[in-house]
Structure formats: C-alpha cells, structure tokens
Amino acid sequence: MRTNGRGSLLRNLIIHNTRGGSFTGSAVNVSVGADDVDIFNLVAYDFGGDGVFVSGLDAKIANGTFYLGRSAGVSSSVRTDTIGTASVYSVLAVGPGTGCQENTPGTLSLYNSISTDTSACDLDVSGSCKTNVSPVSEFVSLAGPVNLHLKPRAEAIDFGFDLTGVFNDDIDGET
C-alpha cells in the first residue's frame, strides 16, 4: 500500500505477504511529500521489504504489530529514509527481519516499543522499551493458521504508550 497524500489516515489494517512488487515488498510506503500521515492499528506480517517505509515528514505509527520480515538484515518493521521522520508508539516488532531502522539524517523515535533485536531501545526516547522478546512468547499461534493475538501472559500486554487521546480501540474494535 502506498500513500502520497498529506494528512492521510490509515487505520485497522492487516497486511500479509507483500514480497516483491513495485514498492520492494513493503506493507506500507509513505512517499516523499506524504507528510503528517497517521497509521493506527496495523498488523503486518510476512513482508519482503519493510513493514512501514517512511520518506515523508511527521509520520505517526501507533499500535503496530510486525512479524516475519522475509529479508533478514534487509527488512525492518519501521524504517525512515534519509529525509523521512516518524514517531512510533507501542510497536511490537518480533521475529526475523523486524528491527526498526533510522537512515540518518532521517529520524525515527520510538515510545514504549518491544523488539526481538535491540532496536526498540536503541531508538527509544520514552525510557520504556523491551528487547530480546520472542514471537513464540507473544502470539497465540505461529504454526498452521497464524494467530497474532497476544497470549494471556505476553510481555506486550499493558506495556504500550497510553493512546486514549488518539483512539480507544484496537484492530478488533475492542477497548
């Protein structure tokens, strides 16, 4: 999915299997000139490029789940281009190819995020992050039918940034 529009709102999206294609397999591509884009309640899994690639300014990503980037060492959950800027709140980025990456001088600021690698803390500005988290400990099922709902004792439960001033429901419409 690609957005070119200023002030766009992308909400309640499940994007799966985006390998290849014209946007290098990214689930969401925020283009140059697409400033002030908000992406809320996004689940992206099995992506070949990045979960979200940001070239625009002032993107806001909140309550995102990223699992199984297909190009370990190349894929990222959220990546800013050299001119992109993004603030990321309450993101769960677990599994291979799911770290977050900032291509300087672009900026990527994370708040209350969790990752399998160290990127949740490397880019954290909130003072609250978790790393070395396994997708097996977080999700209901990764085999057979994939179920990315959180397990009852998942580390992500009640860890996220308070987003009630922005929205009150999750991707299933629950508060």
ZADRENVEX-250959 format. One record per residue: chain; x, y, z of N, C-alpha, C in turn; residue in one letter. Coordinates in pm, 1 decimal. Example, Ala and Ser with C-alpha at 12.3 -4.5 7.8 and 13.67 -1.06 7.14 Angstrom:
BEGIN
+--------+----------+----------+----------+----------+----------+----------+----------+----------+----------+---------+
: cadena :     n_xx :     n_yy :     n_zz :    ca_xx :    ca_yy :    ca_zz :     c_xx :     c_yy :     c_zz : residuo :
+--------+----------+----------+----------+----------+----------+----------+----------+----------+----------+---------+
:      A :   1319.0 :   -569.0 :    780.0 :   1230.0 :   -450.0 :    780.0 :   1320.0 :   -330.0 :    780.0 :       A :
:      A :   1285.0 :   -225.0 :    708.0 :   1367.0 :   -106.0 :    714.0 :   1290.0 :      3.0 :    787.0 :       S :
+--------+----------+----------+----------+----------+----------+----------+----------+----------+----------+---------+
END
This chain:
BEGIN
+--------+----------+----------+----------+----------+----------+----------+----------+----------+----------+---------+
: cadena :     n_xx :     n_yy :     n_zz :    ca_xx :    ca_yy :    ca_zz :     c_xx :     c_yy :     c_zz : residuo :
+--------+----------+----------+----------+----------+----------+----------+----------+----------+----------+---------+
:      A :     86.0 :   -116.1 :      0.0 :      0.0 :      0.0 :      0.0 :     90.8 :    122.7 :      0.0 :       M :
:      A :     57.7 :    217.5 :    -83.0 :    138.0 :    339.0 :    -90.8 :     48.2 :    459.1 :    -68.9 :       R :
:      A :     97.3 :    554.4 :     11.0 :     21.9 :    678.3 :     28.4 :    107.3 :    795.8 :    -17.2 :       T :
:      A :     44.6 :    880.8 :    -96.8 :    109.1 :   1002.4 :   -145.0 :     45.5 :   1127.8 :    -85.9 :       N :
:      A :    -63.0 :   1111.3 :    -11.1 :   -142.3 :   1225.6 :     33.6 :   -102.6 :   1280.4 :    168.9 :       G :
:      A :    -99.5 :   1410.6 :    179.7 :    -74.1 :   1476.7 :    308.2 :   -193.4 :   1454.9 :    399.7 :       R :
:      A :   -164.6 :   1433.4 :    527.0 :   -270.8 :   1419.9 :    625.2 :   -352.3 :   1292.3 :    613.1 :       G :
:      A :   -299.6 :   1190.6 :    549.4 :   -373.3 :   1064.6 :    533.9 :   -383.7 :    990.8 :    666.7 :       S :
:      A :   -492.4 :    915.4 :    683.5 :   -511.8 :    828.7 :    798.4 :   -531.1 :    686.7 :    747.0 :       L :
:      A :   -442.3 :    596.9 :    788.6 :   -452.8 :    455.1 :    757.2 :   -481.3 :    385.2 :    889.4 :       L :
:      A :   -593.1 :    312.0 :    897.2 :   -634.4 :    258.8 :   1026.5 :   -694.9 :    118.9 :   1012.2 :       R :
:      A :   -666.1 :     35.0 :   1112.0 :   -721.7 :   -100.0 :   1120.2 :   -688.4 :   -183.7 :    997.0 :       N :
:      A :   -559.5 :   -199.3 :    971.7 :   -512.7 :   -272.0 :    854.0 :   -442.3 :   -401.5 :    892.3 :       L :
:      A :   -469.8 :   -506.1 :    818.9 :   -392.6 :   -630.3 :    825.7 :   -333.4 :   -649.6 :    687.0 :       I :
:      A :   -201.6 :   -648.3 :    679.4 :   -133.5 :   -660.6 :    550.1 :    -39.5 :   -779.9 :    558.4 :       I :
:      A :    -56.6 :   -874.1 :    465.4 :     14.4 :  -1001.6 :    470.2 :     72.1 :  -1036.2 :    334.0 :       H :
:      A :    191.7 :  -1095.0 :    335.2 :    253.8 :  -1149.8 :    214.8 :    276.4 :  -1043.5 :    107.6 :       N :
:      A :    365.5 :   -950.6 :    137.1 :    394.6 :   -841.7 :     43.1 :    534.1 :   -856.0 :    -17.0 :       T :
:      A :    572.1 :   -975.7 :    -51.8 :    704.5 :   -996.1 :   -109.4 :    705.5 :   -952.7 :   -254.9 :       R :
:      A :    809.5 :   -878.3 :   -291.9 :    822.9 :   -832.9 :   -429.7 :    731.5 :   -716.3 :   -459.6 :       G :
:      A :    708.0 :   -689.7 :   -584.6 :    617.9 :   -582.1 :   -622.8 :    691.0 :   -450.2 :   -641.2 :       G :
:      A :    614.3 :   -346.8 :   -673.0 :    673.9 :   -218.0 :   -710.5 :    726.7 :   -138.6 :   -593.0 :       S :
:      A :    690.1 :   -172.5 :   -469.5 :    739.3 :    -97.5 :   -353.7 :    833.4 :   -182.4 :   -271.1 :       F :
:      A :    908.8 :   -269.5 :   -337.0 :   1006.6 :   -359.3 :   -276.2 :    947.2 :   -443.7 :   -165.5 :       T :
:      A :    819.0 :   -472.3 :   -172.0 :    756.9 :   -562.2 :    -77.1 :    722.0 :   -500.6 :     56.5 :       G :
:      A :    727.1 :   -368.1 :     69.8 :    687.7 :   -304.3 :    195.4 :    536.4 :   -309.3 :    210.3 :       S :
:      A :    489.5 :   -329.4 :    334.1 :    345.1 :   -331.8 :    358.7 :    286.3 :   -192.7 :    334.5 :       A :
:      A :    352.1 :    -88.9 :    387.7 :    306.6 :     49.8 :    368.7 :    427.5 :    134.4 :    329.7 :       V :
:      A :    410.2 :    214.9 :    225.3 :    514.9 :    305.1 :    180.1 :    461.2 :    447.7 :    188.5 :       N :
:      A :    519.6 :    528.0 :    278.9 :    480.8 :    668.5 :    293.7 :    577.2 :    749.4 :    207.7 :       V :
:      A :    528.6 :    799.9 :     95.4 :    612.0 :    863.5 :     -6.1 :    659.9 :   1002.8 :     32.5 :       S :
:      A :    761.5 :   1049.4 :    -40.3 :    807.5 :   1187.0 :    -27.2 :    688.6 :   1278.4 :    -55.1 :       V :
:      A :    666.5 :   1376.9 :     28.7 :    555.5 :   1469.0 :     13.0 :    429.9 :   1425.2 :     87.3 :       G :
:      A :    425.5 :   1298.7 :    130.5 :    311.0 :   1248.7 :    208.6 :    341.6 :   1276.9 :    355.7 :       A :
:      A :    320.7 :   1400.5 :    395.8 :    354.2 :   1443.5 :    531.5 :    232.7 :   1431.8 :    622.6 :       D :
:      A :    258.8 :   1421.6 :    753.2 :    152.1 :   1413.3 :    854.2 :     60.4 :   1293.9 :    830.9 :       D :
:      A :    117.5 :   1178.8 :    799.7 :     41.0 :   1056.3 :    779.9 :     32.2 :    982.7 :    913.1 :       V :
:      A :    -88.9 :    940.4 :    950.7 :   -110.9 :    862.6 :   1072.4 :   -146.1 :    719.9 :   1034.0 :       D :
:      A :    -79.3 :    624.0 :   1097.4 :   -105.6 :    482.4 :   1074.6 :   -136.1 :    421.0 :   1211.0 :       I :
:      A :   -261.3 :    382.8 :   1233.0 :   -305.9 :    329.9 :   1361.4 :   -357.0 :    186.7 :   1344.6 :       F :
:      A :   -323.7 :    102.0 :   1440.5 :   -371.8 :    -37.1 :   1441.9 :   -335.3 :   -111.4 :   1313.7 :       N :
:      A :   -207.2 :   -130.3 :   1293.5 :   -156.5 :   -200.3 :   1176.0 :    -95.6 :   -333.5 :   1218.4 :       L :
:      A :   -133.1 :   -439.6 :   1149.8 :    -67.6 :   -569.3 :   1163.4 :     -6.3 :   -601.1 :   1027.5 :       V :
:      A :    125.6 :   -616.4 :   1024.3 :    195.0 :   -651.1 :    900.4 :    280.5 :   -774.4 :    928.1 :       A :
:      A :    259.0 :   -878.8 :    848.4 :    342.6 :   -996.7 :    865.6 :    369.7 :  -1062.9 :    732.1 :       Y :
:      A :    483.7 :  -1129.3 :    728.6 :    531.4 :  -1193.5 :    607.1 :    552.7 :  -1089.0 :    497.7 :       D :
:      A :    635.0 :   -988.9 :    530.5 :    664.1 :   -882.8 :    434.4 :    807.8 :   -896.0 :    383.8 :       F :
:      A :    828.0 :   -862.7 :    257.2 :    958.9 :   -878.0 :    195.9 :   1047.2 :   -756.0 :    209.0 :       G :
:      A :    987.9 :   -638.2 :    213.0 :   1065.1 :   -514.6 :    229.5 :   1056.8 :   -471.1 :    374.7 :       G :
:      A :    991.7 :   -359.3 :    399.3 :    972.5 :   -308.7 :    535.3 :    824.0 :   -313.8 :    570.1 :       D :
:      A :    794.8 :   -322.3 :    699.4 :    655.7 :   -311.4 :    741.2 :    601.6 :   -175.2 :    701.0 :       G :
:      A :    672.3 :    -69.8 :    741.5 :    640.0 :     67.9 :    700.5 :    770.2 :    135.5 :    660.2 :       V :
:      A :    773.9 :    189.1 :    539.7 :    888.6 :    265.5 :    491.1 :    844.4 :    410.7 :    479.6 :       F :
:      A :    915.2 :    501.2 :    550.1 :    873.5 :    641.4 :    557.4 :    973.9 :    731.6 :    487.3 :       V :
:      A :    927.3 :    799.4 :    381.0 :   1006.0 :    904.2 :    315.1 :    945.1 :   1041.3 :    342.0 :       S :
:      A :    820.9 :   1043.9 :    389.5 :    753.0 :   1169.7 :    420.5 :    793.2 :   1222.1 :    557.2 :       G :
:      A :    737.9 :   1338.8 :    592.9 :    769.1 :   1402.5 :    720.5 :    656.3 :   1382.6 :    820.7 :       L :
:      A :    692.6 :   1368.5 :    946.4 :    598.5 :   1365.8 :   1058.8 :    496.0 :   1253.2 :   1050.8 :       D :
:      A :    539.0 :   1135.7 :   1012.4 :    450.7 :   1019.4 :   1017.7 :    434.1 :    977.2 :   1163.0 :       A :
:      A :    315.8 :    928.4 :   1196.0 :    289.4 :    875.3 :   1330.1 :    235.4 :    734.0 :   1313.3 :       K :
:      A :    302.5 :    640.1 :   1379.5 :    261.4 :    499.9 :   1374.6 :    229.5 :    458.8 :   1517.2 :       I :
:      A :    107.2 :    410.0 :   1541.0 :     66.3 :    374.3 :   1676.9 :     -4.3 :    239.7 :   1678.3 :       A :
:      A :     34.1 :    159.1 :   1775.9 :    -26.5 :     28.1 :   1796.9 :     -6.2 :    -61.1 :   1675.0 :       N :
:      A :    119.5 :    -88.3 :   1643.6 :    153.3 :   -172.0 :   1529.4 :    214.0 :   -303.8 :   1572.4 :       G :
:      A :    182.0 :   -407.9 :   1498.4 :    240.9 :   -539.8 :   1519.3 :    309.2 :   -581.3 :   1390.6 :       T :
:      A :    436.3 :   -618.5 :   1402.9 :    515.0 :   -659.4 :   1287.0 :    578.9 :   -794.4 :   1316.6 :       F :
:      A :    557.4 :   -889.3 :   1226.9 :    613.0 :  -1023.2 :   1244.5 :    657.8 :  -1078.3 :   1109.7 :       Y :
:      A :    772.3 :  -1141.1 :   1108.8 :    824.3 :  -1215.6 :    995.0 :    857.4 :  -1130.3 :    873.2 :       L :
:      A :    956.0 :  -1041.8 :    890.7 :   1015.8 :   -976.0 :    775.7 :   1096.4 :  -1080.9 :    700.8 :       G :
:      A :   1075.1 :  -1095.6 :    573.0 :   1133.3 :  -1206.1 :    497.0 :   1278.0 :  -1187.0 :    456.3 :       R :
:      A :   1331.4 :  -1069.1 :    469.9 :   1468.5 :  -1045.3 :    426.9 :   1551.9 :  -1004.7 :    547.6 :       S :
:      A :   1591.7 :  -1103.1 :    629.3 :   1671.6 :  -1074.8 :    748.6 :   1793.7 :   -992.8 :    709.3 :       A :
:      A :   1816.9 :   -885.4 :    782.2 :   1927.0 :   -795.1 :    751.9 :   1888.5 :   -686.6 :    652.7 :       G :
:      A :   1773.8 :   -703.4 :    586.6 :   1725.5 :   -604.3 :    489.9 :   1590.3 :   -548.6 :    534.1 :       V :
:      A :   1499.3 :   -637.4 :    573.1 :   1365.8 :   -594.7 :    617.3 :   1372.3 :   -527.6 :    753.4 :       S :
:      A :   1283.0 :   -432.1 :    775.3 :   1266.0 :   -366.9 :    904.7 :   1117.0 :   -350.7 :    929.8 :       S :
:      A :   1078.6 :   -344.3 :   1056.9 :    938.5 :   -317.2 :   1087.8 :    903.4 :   -176.1 :   1044.2 :       S :
:      A :    982.4 :    -79.8 :   1090.6 :    964.7 :     59.8 :   1050.5 :   1101.9 :    112.5 :   1013.1 :       V :
:      A :   1109.8 :    177.3 :    896.0 :   1236.6 :    234.1 :    851.0 :   1210.3 :    374.5 :    798.2 :       R :
:      A :   1293.8 :    468.7 :    838.5 :   1286.3 :    602.4 :    780.4 :   1395.5 :    615.1 :    674.8 :       T :
:      A :   1358.7 :    681.4 :    566.0 :   1454.7 :    715.2 :    462.6 :   1539.3 :    830.7 :    514.9 :       D :
:      A :   1637.6 :    871.7 :    439.0 :   1726.5 :    979.5 :    482.9 :   1654.0 :   1112.4 :    500.5 :       T :
:      A :   1535.4 :   1127.0 :    442.8 :   1459.0 :   1250.4 :    460.8 :   1331.6 :   1228.7 :    541.6 :       I :
:      A :   1300.6 :   1104.1 :    577.9 :   1176.7 :   1072.7 :    648.5 :   1186.9 :   1095.7 :    798.6 :       G :
:      A :   1073.7 :   1130.0 :    861.1 :   1067.5 :   1140.8 :   1006.4 :    941.9 :   1069.9 :   1055.2 :       T :
:      A :    957.0 :    994.2 :   1164.2 :    843.5 :    919.3 :   1217.1 :    853.4 :    906.4 :   1368.3 :       A :
:      A :    738.1 :    915.0 :   1433.0 :    724.0 :    885.1 :   1575.2 :    642.6 :    757.0 :   1584.0 :       S :
:      A :    691.6 :    661.8 :   1661.9 :    632.7 :    528.7 :   1667.0 :    596.4 :    495.9 :   1811.4 :       V :
:      A :    468.1 :    466.0 :   1834.3 :    416.7 :    441.0 :   1968.4 :    364.2 :    298.4 :   1979.3 :       Y :
:      A :    408.5 :    227.3 :   2081.9 :    353.8 :     94.8 :   2113.8 :    360.3 :     -1.2 :   1996.2 :       S :
:      A :    480.5 :    -27.3 :   1950.3 :    500.1 :   -121.1 :   1841.0 :    562.8 :   -249.0 :   1894.7 :       V :
:      A :    509.0 :   -361.3 :   1848.5 :    562.9 :   -493.1 :   1878.6 :    627.5 :   -544.3 :   1751.1 :       L :
:      A :    760.3 :   -550.6 :   1749.2 :    836.5 :   -589.1 :   1630.2 :    917.5 :   -713.0 :   1664.5 :       A :
:      A :    862.0 :   -830.8 :   1635.3 :    928.4 :   -954.0 :   1677.1 :    940.8 :  -1052.8 :   1563.0 :       V :
:      A :   1047.7 :  -1129.6 :   1568.8 :   1075.6 :  -1228.9 :   1466.2 :   1187.3 :  -1181.2 :   1375.6 :       G :
:      A :   1226.0 :  -1266.0 :   1279.7 :   1335.4 :  -1228.9 :   1189.1 :   1297.9 :  -1110.1 :   1101.3 :       P :
:      A :   1396.0 :  -1023.6 :   1075.6 :   1375.1 :   -910.6 :    985.2 :   1274.4 :   -809.8 :   1034.4 :       G :
:      A :   1266.6 :   -788.1 :   1167.5 :   1164.9 :   -696.4 :   1218.7 :   1221.5 :   -582.6 :   1302.9 :       T :
:      A :   1350.8 :   -561.0 :   1304.6 :   1404.9 :   -447.5 :   1378.4 :   1359.6 :   -316.8 :   1316.2 :       G :
:      A :   1379.8 :   -207.8 :   1387.8 :   1347.5 :    -74.9 :   1334.7 :   1477.6 :     -7.5 :   1295.4 :       C :
:      A :   1474.4 :     73.5 :   1188.6 :   1597.9 :    132.4 :   1137.8 :   1576.8 :    276.8 :   1096.2 :       Q :
:      A :   1673.0 :    358.3 :   1134.6 :   1673.5 :    500.2 :   1100.4 :   1789.4 :    524.9 :   1004.9 :       E :
:      A :   1758.5 :    574.2 :    884.9 :   1863.2 :    613.1 :    790.6 :   1886.8 :    762.6 :    807.4 :       N :
:      A :   1994.1 :    798.0 :    875.8 :   2020.9 :    938.9 :    905.8 :   2053.8 :   1013.6 :    776.4 :       T :
:      A :   2015.4 :   1140.7 :    769.5 :   1966.6 :   1227.3 :    875.5 :   1817.0 :   1217.7 :    903.8 :       P :
:      A :   1745.9 :   1121.7 :    842.8 :   1606.9 :   1099.3 :    879.7 :   1598.8 :   1060.7 :   1027.2 :       G :
:      A :   1481.2 :   1075.0 :   1089.4 :   1470.6 :   1042.8 :   1231.8 :   1355.6 :    947.4 :   1258.7 :       T :
:      A :   1379.2 :    857.7 :   1352.1 :   1281.2 :    759.0 :   1395.4 :   1284.5 :    756.5 :   1547.5 :       L :
:      A :   1173.3 :    794.4 :   1610.5 :   1164.7 :    799.5 :   1756.3 :   1062.8 :    697.9 :   1804.3 :       S :
:      A :   1104.2 :    606.3 :   1892.7 :   1016.8 :    502.3 :   1943.8 :    975.5 :    532.2 :   2087.4 :       L :
:      A :    850.7 :    499.9 :   2118.6 :    794.0 :    517.2 :   2252.5 :    729.6 :    385.7 :   2294.9 :       Y :
:      A :    773.3 :    328.9 :   2404.8 :    714.6 :    207.0 :   2461.4 :    701.4 :     95.9 :   2357.6 :       N :
:      A :    810.4 :     59.8 :   2296.2 :    807.5 :    -43.0 :   2194.0 :    886.2 :   -166.1 :   2237.2 :       S :
:      A :    860.3 :   -277.1 :   2169.2 :    920.5 :   -406.4 :   2200.5 :    977.8 :   -463.9 :   2072.2 :       I :
:      A :   1097.6 :   -524.4 :   2080.9 :   1157.2 :   -586.4 :   1962.4 :   1234.6 :   -712.8 :   1999.2 :       S :
:      A :   1256.7 :   -794.9 :   1897.3 :   1340.2 :   -912.8 :   1914.2 :   1485.9 :   -871.4 :   1922.7 :       T :
:      A :   1525.0 :   -773.0 :   1844.0 :   1662.7 :   -723.9 :   1848.7 :   1671.6 :   -608.5 :   1949.1 :       D :
:      A :   1774.0 :   -525.7 :   1938.3 :   1791.9 :   -415.0 :   2033.4 :   1734.0 :   -283.3 :   1984.4 :       T :
:      A :   1673.5 :   -280.3 :   1866.4 :   1630.7 :   -153.3 :   1807.6 :   1523.2 :    -81.2 :   1888.7 :       S :
:      A :   1438.0 :   -152.7 :   1961.9 :   1335.1 :    -85.0 :   2042.1 :   1399.6 :      7.0 :   2145.4 :       A :
:      A :   1513.2 :    -33.7 :   2200.0 :   1582.4 :     51.1 :   2297.8 :   1684.5 :    143.6 :   2231.7 :       C :
:      A :   1743.5 :     99.5 :   2120.8 :   1841.0 :    184.0 :   2050.6 :   1777.3 :    314.3 :   2004.5 :       D :
:      A :   1649.7 :    310.6 :   1965.4 :   1581.7 :    427.4 :   1910.8 :   1476.0 :    484.2 :   2005.6 :       L :
:      A :   1471.7 :    432.5 :   2128.3 :   1370.0 :    474.0 :   2225.2 :   1398.0 :    613.5 :   2280.0 :       D :
:      A :   1292.4 :    693.7 :   2291.6 :   1304.3 :    825.9 :   2353.9 :   1215.5 :    837.6 :   2477.9 :       V :
:      A :   1141.7 :    728.6 :   2510.8 :   1047.3 :    734.1 :   2623.1 :   1105.5 :    682.2 :   2753.3 :       S :
:      A :   1215.9 :    607.9 :   2745.9 :   1271.1 :    546.5 :   2865.0 :   1202.9 :    415.4 :   2900.4 :       G :
:      A :   1118.8 :    364.7 :   2811.6 :   1046.8 :    240.3 :   2836.8 :   1047.0 :    155.4 :   2710.1 :       S :
:      A :   1125.5 :     48.1 :   2713.1 :   1136.6 :    -39.0 :   2597.4 :   1172.6 :   -178.7 :   2643.9 :       C :
:      A :   1151.2 :   -277.1 :   2558.4 :   1190.3 :   -415.2 :   2586.2 :   1255.1 :   -473.2 :   2461.8 :       K :
:      A :   1359.3 :   -553.2 :   2484.8 :   1427.4 :   -619.1 :   2373.0 :   1439.1 :   -768.7 :   2401.3 :       T :
:      A :   1491.0 :   -839.9 :   2303.0 :   1511.6 :   -985.0 :   2312.5 :   1381.8 :  -1059.7 :   2342.0 :       N :
:      A :   1272.2 :  -1013.9 :   2284.3 :   1141.9 :  -1076.4 :   2304.4 :   1114.6 :  -1170.8 :   2187.1 :       V :
:      A :   1076.5 :  -1291.7 :   2218.6 :   1049.2 :  -1393.8 :   2117.5 :    903.9 :  -1388.2 :   2072.8 :       S :
:      A :    878.1 :  -1405.0 :   1942.4 :    738.9 :  -1407.9 :   1896.3 :    660.4 :  -1524.4 :   1956.7 :       P :
:      A :    728.2 :  -1634.0 :   1988.0 :    661.9 :  -1750.2 :   2047.1 :    599.9 :  -1714.7 :   2182.1 :       V :
:      A :    665.2 :  -1626.2 :   2257.1 :    612.6 :  -1587.6 :   2389.1 :    498.8 :  -1485.5 :   2379.0 :       S :
:      A :    478.8 :  -1424.8 :   2263.8 :    379.9 :  -1318.6 :   2248.6 :    250.0 :  -1362.4 :   2181.0 :       E :
:      A :    259.8 :  -1441.8 :   2075.1 :    144.4 :  -1468.9 :   1990.0 :     80.2 :  -1604.0 :   2017.3 :       F :
:      A :    -50.2 :  -1611.8 :   1994.3 :   -126.2 :  -1734.1 :   2019.2 :    -74.1 :  -1849.8 :   1934.9 :       V :
:      A :    -52.4 :  -1827.9 :   1805.2 :     -8.2 :  -1937.6 :   1718.7 :     72.5 :  -1885.0 :   1600.7 :       S :
:      A :    187.8 :  -1947.7 :   1577.8 :    270.6 :  -1914.7 :   1462.0 :    276.6 :  -2029.6 :   1362.6 :       L :
:      A :    218.1 :  -2143.3 :   1398.7 :    215.9 :  -2260.2 :   1311.3 :     72.2 :  -2286.1 :   1267.1 :       A :
:      A :     59.1 :  -2347.5 :   1149.7 :    -76.1 :  -2370.6 :   1098.2 :   -141.0 :  -2237.1 :   1070.3 :       G :
:      A :   -265.2 :  -2217.7 :   1111.0 :   -322.8 :  -2084.6 :   1094.4 :   -255.3 :  -1986.6 :   1191.7 :       P :
:      A :   -191.0 :  -1885.6 :   1137.7 :   -122.2 :  -1785.9 :   1220.9 :   -226.1 :  -1702.9 :   1295.2 :       V :
:      A :   -205.6 :  -1686.4 :   1426.4 :   -294.5 :  -1605.9 :   1509.6 :   -208.0 :  -1508.8 :   1588.6 :       N :
:      A :   -205.0 :  -1382.5 :   1546.4 :   -118.2 :  -1282.7 :   1608.3 :   -185.1 :  -1208.3 :   1723.6 :       L :
:      A :   -293.4 :  -1262.7 :   1777.8 :   -347.2 :  -1207.9 :   1902.6 :   -247.2 :  -1240.6 :   2013.7 :       H :
:      A :   -242.3 :  -1157.2 :   2115.0 :   -147.0 :  -1178.9 :   2224.0 :   -191.7 :  -1291.5 :   2315.9 :       L :
:      A :    -93.4 :  -1367.5 :   2363.4 :   -119.9 :  -1469.1 :   2465.1 :   -155.4 :  -1398.2 :   2595.9 :       K :
:      A :   -224.3 :  -1466.8 :   2686.5 :   -263.9 :  -1403.7 :   2813.9 :   -148.2 :  -1345.2 :   2895.5 :       P :
:      A :    -29.5 :  -1402.5 :   2886.2 :     84.6 :  -1352.8 :   2965.6 :    192.4 :  -1286.4 :   2879.3 :       R :
:      A :    155.7 :  -1240.9 :   2762.6 :    252.4 :  -1177.0 :   2672.4 :    309.8 :  -1050.5 :   2735.5 :       A :
:      A :    436.4 :  -1024.8 :   2707.9 :    503.7 :   -906.4 :   2762.4 :    443.7 :   -775.7 :   2710.4 :       E :
:      A :    379.8 :   -781.0 :   2594.3 :    323.5 :   -659.2 :   2535.1 :    195.0 :   -612.6 :   2604.8 :       A :
:      A :    131.0 :   -699.3 :   2680.0 :      5.5 :   -661.3 :   2747.0 :     33.5 :   -553.3 :   2851.2 :       I :
:      A :    -41.5 :   -444.9 :   2842.7 :    -30.4 :   -330.3 :   2933.7 :    106.6 :   -263.7 :   2933.7 :       D :
:      A :    185.4 :   -284.2 :   2828.1 :    317.6 :   -221.6 :   2820.3 :    316.5 :    -94.9 :   2736.4 :       F :
:      A :    224.8 :    -82.7 :   2646.0 :    226.8 :     23.8 :   2546.5 :    204.4 :    163.3 :   2600.6 :       G :
:      A :    228.5 :    257.8 :   2515.5 :    208.4 :    400.4 :   2540.9 :     58.1 :    426.9 :   2550.6 :       F :
:      A :     15.9 :    513.9 :   2640.3 :   -126.2 :    546.7 :   2655.4 :   -172.0 :    626.6 :   2533.6 :       D :
:      A :   -255.3 :    564.6 :   2451.3 :   -302.4 :    625.5 :   2327.0 :   -449.2 :    666.3 :   2333.4 :       L :
:      A :   -508.4 :    672.6 :   2453.0 :   -651.2 :    704.4 :   2463.3 :   -684.2 :    844.0 :   2411.7 :       T :
:      A :   -588.6 :    933.0 :   2406.6 :   -613.1 :   1065.3 :   2349.6 :   -616.7 :   1064.0 :   2197.8 :       G :
:      A :   -574.6 :    952.7 :   2138.0 :   -568.9 :    940.2 :   1992.4 :   -681.8 :    849.9 :   1941.7 :       V :
:      A :   -696.1 :    732.1 :   2002.0 :   -804.0 :    638.6 :   1971.1 :   -818.5 :    543.0 :   2088.7 :       F :
:      A :   -932.9 :    474.6 :   2095.6 :   -962.3 :    390.6 :   2211.0 :   -980.6 :    243.3 :   2180.0 :       N :
:      A :   -973.4 :    202.9 :   2054.1 :   -998.4 :     62.6 :   2022.3 :   -880.8 :      3.6 :   1945.6 :       D :
:      A :   -874.7 :   -128.8 :   1949.9 :   -769.0 :   -197.8 :   1876.0 :   -822.5 :   -242.1 :   1739.9 :       D :
:      A :   -744.9 :   -321.9 :   1670.7 :   -781.6 :   -362.1 :   1535.4 :   -908.1 :   -446.6 :   1532.6 :       I :
:      A :   -942.5 :   -510.2 :   1644.7 :  -1066.5 :   -588.7 :   1654.6 :  -1183.5 :   -505.7 :   1702.5 :       D :
:      A :  -1162.6 :   -376.4 :   1726.3 :  -1268.5 :   -290.1 :   1773.9 :  -1290.0 :   -297.8 :   1924.9 :       G :
:      A :  -1196.2 :   -361.9 :   1995.6 :  -1206.4 :   -373.7 :   2141.3 :  -1129.0 :   -261.8 :   2208.7 :       E :
:      A :  -1177.3 :   -220.0 :   2325.3 :  -1107.2 :   -114.8 :   2400.3 :  -1006.9 :   -172.3 :   2495.9 :       T :
+--------+----------+----------+----------+----------+----------+----------+----------+----------+----------+---------+
END
